[in-house]
Amino acid sequence: MMLVGEQPGDQEDLQGRPTVLEEEIHGRRERLVPTVHPSSVLWAEDREAAYRGLVADLEVAARALA
């Protein structure tokens, strides 16, 4: 499992919720969770909303690993 940074318009932004993607990396299928870098929460205008979004992404990642 990898957590990867997202760009505006990425899958999560289009769906409005965290998502798990599957990609081939070095010949292996891997699950990816697009998310922001944790430090971006510190720079966000609305830190509480940014934190909630990061936590939601991490919860999706945890469920994907279970």
C-alpha positions as CSV (number, residue, x, y, z in Angstrom):
1,M,0.0,0.0,0.0
2,M,1.3,3.5,-0.9
3,L,-0.2,6.9,0.0
4,V,0.4,9.2,-2.8
5,G,0.0,13.0,-3.2
6,E,-2.9,14.2,-5.2
7,Q,-3.3,17.1,-7.7
8,P,-6.4,19.2,-8.2
9,G,-8.9,17.2,-10.4
10,D,-7.5,13.8,-9.3
11,Q,-9.9,10.9,-8.7
12,E,-10.7,11.8,-5.1
13,D,-11.5,15.4,-6.1
14,L,-13.9,14.2,-8.8
15,Q,-15.7,11.8,-6.6
16,G,-15.7,14.0,-3.5
17,R,-14.4,11.1,-1.3
18,P,-11.3,9.1,-0.6
19,T,-10.6,6.3,-3.0
20,V,-8.3,3.3,-3.4
21,L,-6.7,2.9,-6.8
22,E,-4.9,-0.1,-8.2
23,E,-1.8,0.3,-10.4
24,E,1.0,-1.8,-11.6
25,I,4.3,-0.7,-10.0
26,H,7.5,-2.6,-10.9
27,G,5.5,-5.5,-12.2
28,R,3.2,-5.9,-9.1
29,R,-0.4,-4.7,-8.6
30,E,-0.4,-2.2,-5.7
31,R,-3.2,-0.3,-4.0
32,L,-2.8,3.4,-3.8
33,V,-4.6,6.0,-1.7
34,P,-4.4,9.6,-3.1
35,T,-4.0,12.0,-0.2
36,V,-2.2,15.2,0.7
37,H,1.1,15.5,2.5
38,P,0.4,15.7,6.3
39,S,2.2,19.0,6.6
40,S,-0.3,20.6,4.2
41,V,-2.8,20.6,7.1
42,L,-0.6,23.2,8.9
43,W,-0.8,25.6,5.9
44,A,-4.5,25.1,5.1
45,E,-6.9,28.1,5.5
46,D,-9.3,25.7,7.2
47,R,-7.1,23.4,9.3
48,E,-10.0,21.5,10.8
49,A,-11.4,20.6,7.4
50,A,-8.0,19.7,6.1
51,Y,-7.3,17.5,9.1
52,R,-10.7,15.8,8.7
53,G,-9.9,15.1,5.1
54,L,-6.5,13.6,5.9
55,V,-8.0,11.4,8.6
56,A,-10.7,10.2,6.2
57,D,-8.0,9.3,3.7
58,L,-6.0,7.4,6.3
59,E,-9.2,5.6,7.5
60,V,-9.7,4.4,3.9
61,A,-6.1,3.2,3.7
62,A,-6.5,1.3,7.0
63,R,-9.6,-0.4,5.8
64,A,-7.9,-1.3,2.5
65,L,-5.1,-3.0,4.5
66,A,-7.5,-4.9,6.8
